[in-house]
Amino acid sequence: MTHETRERSLRVLLYALLVACTALTLLPYVWMLSSSFKENIEIFSARIDFVPDKPTFDNYVVAIEKHPVIRAILNSIIMAGVETLAVVVTSVFTAYPFARLRFPGRDVLFLLILGTMMIPSQVTMIPAFILIKSLGWIDTYQGLIVPRVMTPLGIFLMRQFLQTLPRELEEAARIDGCSRLQTLTRVLVPLCGPAVATLAIFTFTASWNEFFWPLIVIQSTEMWTIQLLIASMKQAEVVDWGVVMAVVTMSVVPTVAIYV
């Protein structure tokens, strides 16, 4: 076997493995999408069929007419969108001094911020709830969003990326008369696209999938997020899994869109 033949065989094997892993990863999503167009009797049939025998849109109609799906998705979009924007802004402005400025206690303060990543979120849940309650933010967007507008991971990610940018760019901007704020917003931030995109995707996905914090703060069905709605549907005495799959399918669309 020649070297070229061996290399070609290895490449074919690698691609076959990648295709198999991709198919295995997408299998639950295909089943979810397929089940959203099936009746319950077909979903629980012994035969495994990814293509519905009689596709129906009734599950989506029932989901929209009998459940506050649109309102729940809108609440989740507002929560995740505002939180993502706030986390990106606070991370950039907090990371810049740690990456570029020199001041007493800088490294110690940065290590303290990183140390908060080791504290489980459940530990701070009760103090955060007491604070939100004292502010009168129970069952409000403020209560959902404000406690999560800054993350140590975002600060760390943006600091590490800012340190990779050449200092000569800042020096040139300062010579041209830019202030530090103008240098950050007009020179450095446009170059931080990859880091900002990564942080935005991570933050939006985590906020969209958040269940425990909204469960504590939200009390009315009008403020339900999509995760709370799905959980309530699965706790019903008789679960209509076709409708549940339709709601889950609709809940996946925003996260896929933000990723793309």
NORFENDA-V136170 format. One record per backbone hydrogen bond with DSSP energy under -1.0 kcal/mol. CO is the residue of the C=O (numbers start at 1). NH is the residue of the N-H. Records with the same first field share a line. If there is no record, write none. Layout:
CO=NH + NH
This chain:
2=6
3=7
4=8
5=9
6=10
7=11
8=12
9=13
10=14
11=15
12=16
13=17
14=18
15=19
16=20
17=21
18=22
19=23
20=24
21=25
22=26
23=27
26=30
27=31
28=32
29=33
30=34
31=35
32=36
34=37
35=38
37=56
39=43
40=44
57=61
58=62
59=63
60=64
61=65
62=66
63=67
67=69
68=72
69=73
70=74
71=75
72=76
73=77
74=78
75=79
76=80
77=81
78=82
79=83
80=84
81=85
82=86
83=87
84=88
85=89
86=90
87=91
88=92
89=93
90=94
91=95
92=96
95=99
96=100
97=101
103=106
105=109
106=110
107=111
108=112
109=113
110=114
111=115
112=116
114=117
115=118
116=119
120=123
124=128
125=129
126=130
127=131
128=132
129=133
130=134
131=135
132=137
133=136
137=140
140=144
141=145
142=146
145=148
146=149
151=155
152=156
153=157
154=158
155=159
156=160
157=161
158=162
159=163
161=164
162=165
167=171
168=172
169=173
170=174
171=175
172=176
173=178
174=177
179=183
180=184
181=185
182=186
183=187 + 188
184=189
189=192
192=196
193=197
194=198
195=199
196=200
197=201
198=202
199=203
200=204
201=205
202=206
203=207
204=208
205=209
211=215
212=216
213=217
214=218
217=139
220=223
221=224
225=229
226=230
227=231
228=232
229=233
230=234
239=241
240=244
241=245
242=246
243=247
244=248
245=249
246=250
247=251
248=252
252=256
253=257
254=258
255=259
256=260
